[in-house]
Amino acid sequence: KPGQAWYGNASMQNPADAYLALYHDQGLIPVKLMAFDRAVNTSIGLPFVRTSPDHGTAFDIAGKGIADATSMKAAIELAAELVNQRFSAITADFS
């Protein structure tokens, strides 16, 4: 299906755990619409774990005490989960 069809009403009614997009902007806009405060971006295929919150830098609210850390917390939690999975897979090879 075209990108705009995939992220339509059906995916909002039955959200998935993850979405794969070949291009950054193709996936970022609909994910921000569906889960701005908790969405996490991760890069697959790197020799290290890389996650980040799916929001921008928000310089306009920096230092005002109004930032919401939910997405950052989700990115850290996902990074920890991915590290644990990689470590478990590596140690399983030696058992």
C-alpha positions as CSV (number, residue, x, y, z in Angstrom):
1,K,0.0,0.0,0.0
2,P,1.1,3.6,-0.4
3,G,2.5,5.2,2.7
4,Q,-0.5,7.5,3.2
5,A,-2.9,4.5,3.1
6,W,-1.0,2.5,5.7
7,Y,-1.1,5.2,8.3
8,G,-4.8,5.8,7.9
9,N,-7.7,5.0,10.2
10,A,-7.0,1.2,10.3
11,S,-3.6,1.6,11.8
12,M,-4.8,4.1,14.4
13,Q,-7.6,1.8,15.5
14,N,-5.2,-1.2,15.7
15,P,-1.7,0.2,16.3
16,A,1.3,-2.0,15.9
17,D,4.3,-2.2,18.2
18,A,6.6,-0.9,15.4
19,Y,6.5,0.7,12.0
20,L,9.2,0.3,9.3
21,A,9.8,3.1,6.9
22,L,12.6,3.3,4.3
23,Y,12.8,7.1,4.6
24,H,12.9,9.1,7.8
25,D,10.1,11.5,6.9
26,Q,7.9,8.8,5.5
27,G,7.6,7.2,9.0
28,L,8.1,10.2,11.3
29,I,5.1,12.3,10.5
30,P,2.4,9.6,11.1
31,V,4.2,8.2,14.2
32,K,4.3,11.7,15.7
33,L,0.6,12.1,15.0
34,M,-0.2,8.8,16.7
35,A,2.2,8.8,19.7
36,F,4.2,12.1,19.9
37,D,4.8,11.9,23.7
38,R,6.1,8.3,23.7
39,A,7.4,7.5,20.2
40,V,11.0,6.3,19.9
41,N,13.3,6.2,16.9
42,T,15.9,3.4,16.6
43,S,18.5,2.6,14.0
44,I,18.7,-1.1,13.0
45,G,21.9,-2.8,11.8
46,L,24.4,-0.8,13.7
47,P,27.1,-2.5,15.8
48,F,25.7,-0.6,18.8
49,V,22.3,0.2,20.2
50,R,21.0,3.6,19.1
51,T,17.6,5.1,20.2
52,S,16.3,8.6,20.4
53,P,13.0,10.3,21.3
54,D,11.0,11.2,18.2
55,H,10.6,14.9,19.1
56,G,12.9,17.8,18.2
57,T,15.2,19.8,20.4
58,A,12.5,22.2,21.5
59,F,14.9,25.1,22.1
60,D,11.8,27.3,22.5
61,I,10.9,25.7,25.9
62,A,14.5,24.9,27.1
63,G,15.0,26.1,30.7
64,K,11.3,26.9,31.3
65,G,10.6,23.7,33.3
66,I,7.7,22.6,31.0
67,A,9.4,19.9,29.0
68,D,7.9,16.4,29.1
69,A,10.5,13.6,29.4
70,T,8.1,10.7,28.6
71,S,9.6,10.2,25.1
72,M,13.2,10.4,26.4
73,K,12.4,7.9,29.2
74,A,10.9,5.6,26.6
75,A,14.0,5.9,24.4
76,I,16.3,5.0,27.4
77,E,14.1,2.1,28.4
78,L,14.1,0.7,24.8
79,A,17.9,1.1,24.6
80,A,18.2,-0.9,27.9
81,E,15.9,-3.6,26.5
82,L,17.8,-3.9,23.3
83,V,21.1,-4.1,25.1
84,N,19.7,-6.9,27.3
85,Q,18.5,-8.8,24.3
86,R,21.9,-8.5,22.6
87,F,23.7,-9.5,25.7
88,S,21.4,-12.5,26.2
89,A,22.0,-13.6,22.6
90,I,25.7,-13.3,23.0
91,T,25.9,-15.2,26.3
92,A,23.5,-17.9,24.9
93,D,26.1,-18.7,22.3
94,F,28.6,-19.7,25.1
95,S,26.3,-21.9,27.0
